[in-house]
Amino acid sequence: MTNSKHDVDETWEVGSTNVFADLDMPDAEELLVKAELAFKINQILKRKKLKQIEAAEILGADQSKISLLNRGRLSSFSIERLVRYLNLLNQDVEIVVKSSRSKSRHGKLIVKYA
């Protein structure tokens, strides 16, 4: 009996732009925003070649918090704190409020990188 790649029946479905919503997680929009902000922070830390202890000093945080941030463990971080980290890393963060084009009852929170 052989088990080759061709014997596997794969099924998949196209998801949305928010994996957390696709997984029916509560606060999916907030989770996505946190993930995107953390991703950008981690990119900057990597580009600057900062060790966790150095990043912690710049961000006014414990090294353990930077470790959590690096590993995507974001439950102890608010969006506000992540924005503050970006500011401390010399990044401007703009918040734009505009009418929603969506037909849903609520507007969206979206992160875009320049």
Z-matrix of the N, CA and C atoms (Angstrom, degrees):
N
C 1 1.443
C 2 1.529 1 108.27
N 3 1.299 2 116.84 1 122.48
C 4 1.465 3 120.45 2 -179.94
C 5 1.517 4 109.58 3 -108.27
N 6 1.298 5 114.28 4 152.84
C 7 1.461 6 120.37 5 179.27
C 8 1.518 7 108.51 6 -127.86
N 9 1.308 8 116.03 7 90.89
C 10 1.456 9 120.19 8 -179.61
C 11 1.523 10 110.04 9 -100.64
N 12 1.311 11 115.04 10 169.74
C 13 1.457 12 120.61 11 179.12
C 14 1.527 13 111.66 12 -58.88
N 15 1.308 14 116.23 13 -31.77
C 16 1.463 15 120.50 14 -175.93
C 17 1.527 16 112.63 15 -73.57
N 18 1.334 17 116.86 16 -16.76
C 19 1.456 18 120.36 17 179.88
C 20 1.526 19 112.63 18 -83.17
N 21 1.320 20 118.02 19 -10.69
C 22 1.457 21 121.92 20 -175.56
C 23 1.517 22 110.16 21 -85.76
N 24 1.312 23 115.85 22 128.51
C 25 1.459 24 121.31 23 176.43
C 26 1.522 25 107.63 24 -93.32
N 27 1.331 26 116.14 25 107.15
C 28 1.451 27 120.57 26 -177.79
C 29 1.517 28 110.29 27 -100.67
N 30 1.321 29 115.44 28 135.95
C 31 1.455 30 120.75 29 172.85
C 32 1.515 31 107.71 30 -125.20
N 33 1.306 32 115.71 31 146.18
C 34 1.440 33 120.98 32 179.09
C 35 1.514 34 108.73 33 -154.00
N 36 1.298 35 114.74 34 163.07
C 37 1.449 36 119.02 35 176.14
C 38 1.523 37 109.24 36 -136.57
N 39 1.293 38 115.23 37 151.74
C 40 1.453 39 120.92 38 -179.77
C 41 1.525 40 107.97 39 -76.47
N 42 1.327 41 114.86 40 131.20
C 43 1.451 42 120.06 41 179.72
C 44 1.516 43 111.49 42 -96.22
N 45 1.304 44 113.93 43 -178.94
C 46 1.462 45 120.00 44 176.41
C 47 1.524 46 108.37 45 -88.49
N 48 1.307 47 116.45 46 -167.64
C 49 1.464 48 120.09 47 176.01
C 50 1.517 49 111.37 48 -84.96
N 51 1.329 50 117.46 49 1.24
C 52 1.462 51 121.58 50 179.74
C 53 1.529 52 109.50 51 -125.70
N 54 1.322 53 115.84 52 103.20
C 55 1.458 54 120.66 53 -178.83
C 56 1.528 55 111.48 54 -62.69
N 57 1.320 56 117.35 55 -31.41
C 58 1.462 57 120.55 56 179.66
C 59 1.529 58 111.23 57 -67.30
N 60 1.321 59 116.81 58 -37.61
C 61 1.467 60 120.71 59 175.33
C 62 1.524 61 109.95 60 -68.07
N 63 1.330 62 116.30 61 -39.23
C 64 1.467 63 120.38 62 178.60
C 65 1.528 64 111.32 63 -61.08
N 66 1.331 65 115.50 64 -29.47
C 67 1.469 66 120.75 65 179.01
C 68 1.525 67 112.29 66 -91.92
N 69 1.334 68 116.30 67 9.20
C 70 1.471 69 122.99 68 179.60
C 71 1.523 70 112.83 69 55.45
N 72 1.327 71 116.58 70 38.87
C 73 1.453 72 120.17 71 179.47
C 74 1.528 73 109.52 72 -83.88
N 75 1.329 74 116.02 73 140.96
C 76 1.463 75 117.75 74 176.22
C 77 1.537 76 109.00 75 -66.54
N 78 1.302 77 117.42 76 148.56
C 79 1.469 78 122.96 77 -179.27
C 80 1.522 79 111.99 78 58.63
N 81 1.311 80 116.84 79 38.34
C 82 1.462 81 122.08 80 -176.78
C 83 1.526 82 112.05 81 -58.93
N 84 1.314 83 117.04 82 -39.15
C 85 1.461 84 120.24 83 -178.68
C 86 1.531 85 110.36 84 -65.28
N 87 1.316 86 116.93 85 -44.36
C 88 1.472 87 121.06 86 178.42
C 89 1.529 88 110.83 87 -63.86
N 90 1.312 89 117.01 88 -40.78
C 91 1.460 90 120.95 89 178.79
C 92 1.526 91 111.29 90 -61.83
N 93 1.327 92 116.55 91 -41.00
C 94 1.463 93 120.24 92 178.79
C 95 1.526 94 111.07 93 -65.58
N 96 1.317 95 117.44 94 -42.97
C 97 1.465 96 120.78 95 178.99
C 98 1.519 97 110.19 96 -61.57
N 99 1.326 98 117.17 97 -45.51
C 100 1.468 99 120.67 98 178.20
C 101 1.531 100 110.70 99 -60.04
N 102 1.312 101 116.86 100 -43.69
C 103 1.462 102 120.92 101 -179.66
C 104 1.524 103 111.07 102 -62.69
N 105 1.319 104 117.06 103 -41.74
C 106 1.461 105 120.15 104 -179.85
C 107 1.525 106 111.63 105 -68.39
N 108 1.332 107 117.85 106 -40.62
C 109 1.460 108 121.05 107 177.15
C 110 1.524 109 110.64 108 -65.17
N 111 1.327 110 116.48 109 -43.83
C 112 1.469 111 120.50 110 179.06
C 113 1.525 112 110.70 111 -63.67
N 114 1.313 113 117.03 112 -39.25
C 115 1.461 114 121.10 113 177.32
C 116 1.524 115 110.52 114 -57.74
N 117 1.336 116 116.01 115 -46.57
C 118 1.459 117 120.44 116 -179.83
C 119 1.527 118 110.71 117 -64.60
N 120 1.308 119 117.82 118 -42.87
C 121 1.470 120 121.60 119 177.83
C 122 1.521 121 109.81 120 -59.31
N 123 1.315 122 116.58 121 -47.46
C 124 1.468 123 120.48 122 -179.22
C 125 1.520 124 111.86 123 -64.22
N 126 1.323 125 117.76 124 -35.72
C 127 1.469 126 120.81 125 175.23
C 128 1.526 127 110.47 126 -60.25
N 129 1.319 128 116.29 127 -45.55
C 130 1.462 129 121.23 128 -178.34
C 131 1.521 130 110.47 129 -65.34
N 132 1.323 131 116.93 130 -44.62
C 133 1.467 132 120.49 131 179.55
C 134 1.523 133 110.77 132 -61.12
N 135 1.326 134 116.23 133 -40.69
C 136 1.462 135 120.55 134 178.97
C 137 1.526 136 110.87 135 -66.98
N 138 1.339 137 115.98 136 -44.63
C 139 1.460 138 120.20 137 179.74
C 140 1.530 139 111.65 138 -60.67
N 141 1.334 140 116.16 139 -37.38
C 142 1.469 141 121.27 140 179.40
C 143 1.531 142 112.13 141 -81.30
N 144 1.341 143 115.99 142 -4.42
C 145 1.464 144 122.81 143 179.46
C 146 1.530 145 112.02 144 55.22
N 147 1.334 146 114.60 145 42.98
C 148 1.459 147 120.00 146 179.72
C 149 1.521 148 110.83 147 -87.95
N 150 1.302 149 115.83 148 135.55
C 151 1.459 150 120.53 149 171.17
C 152 1.528 151 107.55 150 -75.48
N 153 1.320 152 116.28 151 160.83
C 154 1.460 153 119.84 152 -176.77
C 155 1.526 154 111.99 153 -57.15
N 156 1.300 155 117.63 154 -40.78
C 157 1.467 156 120.78 155 -178.65
C 158 1.529 157 110.68 156 -66.32
N 159 1.330 158 117.26 157 -36.08
C 160 1.467 159 121.43 158 177.11
C 161 1.524 160 110.45 159 -68.74
N 162 1.318 161 116.41 160 -43.43
C 163 1.463 162 121.11 161 178.14
C 164 1.526 163 110.02 162 -62.65
N 165 1.316 164 116.82 163 -41.13
C 166 1.464 165 121.16 164 179.41
C 167 1.524 166 110.83 165 -60.65
N 168 1.306 167 116.51 166 -40.51
C 169 1.462 168 120.51 167 179.54
C 170 1.525 169 111.09 168 -64.57
N 171 1.316 170 117.40 169 -44.33
C 172 1.466 171 121.95 170 179.28
C 173 1.525 172 111.02 171 -64.20
N 174 1.326 173 116.24 172 -40.16
C 175 1.459 174 121.42 173 -174.47
C 176 1.524 175 113.37 174 -89.41
N 177 1.325 176 117.18 175 -3.91
C 178 1.464 177 119.82 176 -179.50
C 179 1.512 178 112.45 177 65.70
N 180 1.308 179 115.74 178 39.42
C 181 1.468 180 121.91 179 -177.16
C 182 1.522 181 109.55 180 -129.17
N 183 1.313 182 115.71 181 167.48
C 184 1.463 183 120.89 182 172.97
C 185 1.521 184 108.83 183 -77.96
N 186 1.325 185 116.16 184 152.76
C 187 1.464 186 121.16 185 177.25
C 188 1.528 187 110.24 186 -58.20
N 189 1.334 188 117.20 187 -33.69
C 190 1.465 189 120.07 188 -179.74
C 191 1.532 190 111.41 189 -64.04
N 192 1.333 191 117.21 190 -33.46
C 193 1.468 192 120.36 191 177.05
C 194 1.526 193 110.58 192 -67.51
N 195 1.322 194 117.00 193 -38.02
C 196 1.464 195 120.83 194 178.81
C 197 1.523 196 109.51 195 -67.15
N 198 1.316 197 116.45 196 -37.19
C 199 1.458 198 120.71 197 175.94
C 200 1.528 199 110.62 198 -61.51
N 201 1.335 200 116.66 199 -44.81
C 202 1.466 201 120.28 200 177.22
C 203 1.521 202 110.92 201 -60.97
N 204 1.318 203 116.08 202 -43.37
C 205 1.454 204 121.55 203 179.33
C 206 1.529 205 110.87 204 -60.59
N 207 1.326 206 116.77 205 -44.48
C 208 1.471 207 121.69 206 179.43
C 209 1.518 208 112.17 207 -62.98
N 210 1.326 209 116.19 208 -32.08
C 211 1.461 210 120.29 209 -177.63
C 212 1.524 211 113.14 210 -92.70
N 213 1.347 212 116.51 211 3.74
C 214 1.462 213 119.68 212 178.20
C 215 1.510 214 114.05 213 74.43
N 216 1.302 215 117.14 214 19.42
C 217 1.473 216 122.09 215 177.15
C 218 1.522 217 107.33 216 -89.92
N 219 1.324 218 116.53 217 89.91
C 220 1.453 219 120.99 218 -165.41
C 221 1.522 220 115.26 219 -105.88
N 222 1.317 221 118.76 220 6.65
C 223 1.465 222 120.29 221 -175.51
C 224 1.528 223 112.70 222 -64.11
N 225 1.325 224 118.47 223 -26.95
C 226 1.466 225 120.05 224 -179.01
C 227 1.528 226 112.63 225 -91.71
N 228 1.335 227 117.50 226 6.69
C 229 1.454 228 121.97 227 179.74
C 230 1.528 229 109.98 228 -111.06
N 231 1.316 230 115.71 229 134.50
C 232 1.467 231 119.89 230 172.56
C 233 1.529 232 107.93 231 -91.22
N 234 1.313 233 115.53 232 161.97
C 235 1.458 234 119.73 233 174.70
C 236 1.527 235 108.94 234 -60.19
N 237 1.316 236 116.37 235 -40.03
C 238 1.465 237 121.31 236 179.71
C 239 1.532 238 111.52 237 -58.86
N 240 1.325 239 117.09 238 -43.53
C 241 1.462 240 120.23 239 179.55
C 242 1.533 241 111.30 240 -65.16
N 243 1.318 242 116.88 241 -41.28
C 244 1.460 243 120.34 242 179.63
C 245 1.532 244 110.77 243 -64.94
N 246 1.330 245 116.89 244 -37.82
C 247 1.465 246 120.64 245 176.13
C 248 1.524 247 109.62 246 -64.87
N 249 1.325 248 117.21 247 -41.45
C 250 1.472 249 121.07 248 177.76
C 251 1.524 250 110.15 249 -60.95
N 252 1.320 251 117.74 250 -41.41
C 253 1.467 252 120.90 251 176.78
C 254 1.533 253 110.68 252 -59.01
N 255 1.318 254 116.46 253 -43.61
C 256 1.458 255 119.52 254 178.96
C 257 1.530 256 110.66 255 -61.89
N 258 1.319 257 116.73 256 -42.10
C 259 1.467 258 119.79 257 177.24
C 260 1.524 259 111.24 258 -61.50
N 261 1.321 260 117.05 259 -41.43
C 262 1.460 261 121.23 260 178.64
C 263 1.530 262 111.79 261 -65.99
N 264 1.323 263 116.15 262 -22.28
C 265 1.467 264 121.23 263 176.45
C 266 1.533 265 111.15 264 -93.68
N 267 1.336 266 115.04 265 20.74
C 268 1.466 267 122.58 266 176.19
C 269 1.534 268 112.75 267 64.51
N 270 1.314 269 115.48 268 39.35
C 271 1.465 270 121.38 269 177.52
C 272 1.519 271 108.89 270 -113.74
N 273 1.324 272 116.67 271 134.51
C 274 1.461 273 121.35 272 171.54
C 275 1.518 274 107.87 273 -83.25
N 276 1.310 275 116.43 274 138.48
C 277 1.465 276 121.84 275 176.17
C 278 1.522 277 106.64 276 -122.72
N 279 1.301 278 116.90 277 120.08
C 280 1.456 279 122.07 278 -179.96
C 281 1.519 280 109.82 279 -104.58
N 282 1.310 281 115.32 280 136.81
C 283 1.458 282 120.86 281 175.07
C 284 1.521 283 106.73 282 -114.94
N 285 1.323 284 115.78 283 121.87
C 286 1.460 285 121.76 284 -178.00
C 287 1.521 286 108.19 285 -115.33
N 288 1.320 287 116.26 286 127.92
C 289 1.460 288 120.99 287 177.43
C 290 1.523 289 107.35 288 -108.42
N 291 1.346 290 116.32 289 127.22
C 292 1.454 291 121.16 290 179.73
C 293 1.521 292 109.36 291 -148.31
N 294 1.305 293 115.52 292 162.88
C 295 1.465 294 120.08 293 178.33
C 296 1.518 295 109.44 294 -64.52
N 297 1.320 296 115.11 295 141.09
C 298 1.463 297 120.69 296 -179.48
C 299 1.520 298 110.52 297 -80.30
N 300 1.315 299 115.10 298 140.21
C 301 1.472 300 120.54 299 174.36
C 302 1.522 301 110.89 300 -90.18
N 303 1.325 302 114.81 301 -8.00
C 304 1.456 303 120.45 302 -177.39
C 305 1.527 304 110.53 303 -72.69
N 306 1.314 305 115.48 304 149.54
C 307 1.455 306 120.58 305 177.83
C 308 1.526 307 111.64 306 -88.05
N 309 1.335 308 116.76 307 -0.95
C 310 1.458 309 119.34 308 178.98
C 311 1.525 310 109.53 309 -75.40
N 312 1.304 311 116.28 310 173.27
C 313 1.458 312 121.09 311 -177.42
C 314 1.519 313 112.61 312 -77.83
N 315 1.322 314 117.28 313 -16.52
C 316 1.464 315 121.22 314 -173.71
C 317 1.526 316 111.18 315 -123.16
N 318 1.331 317 115.00 316 149.72
C 319 1.454 318 120.30 317 172.38
C 320 1.524 319 109.75 318 -77.81
N 321 1.330 320 116.58 319 179.46
C 322 1.458 321 122.25 320 -176.85
C 323 1.517 322 110.14 321 -118.75
N 324 1.297 323 115.65 322 157.37
C 325 1.457 324 123.59 323 171.45
C 326 1.515 325 106.16 324 -111.54
N 327 1.335 326 117.00 325 120.12
C 328 1.453 327 121.77 326 -172.51
C 329 1.528 328 109.47 327 -127.80
N 330 1.321 329 117.28 328 138.04
C 331 1.464 330 122.45 329 175.44
C 332 1.512 331 107.62 330 -107.11
N 333 1.336 332 116.29 331 128.86
C 334 1.465 333 122.29 332 175.30
C 335 1.521 334 107.83 333 -125.01
N 336 1.321 335 116.47 334 144.47
C 337 1.459 336 121.70 335 178.31
C 338 1.518 337 109.59 336 -104.65
N 339 1.317 338 115.55 337 140.67
C 340 1.464 339 120.02 338 176.42
C 341 1.517 340 108.89 339 -99.70
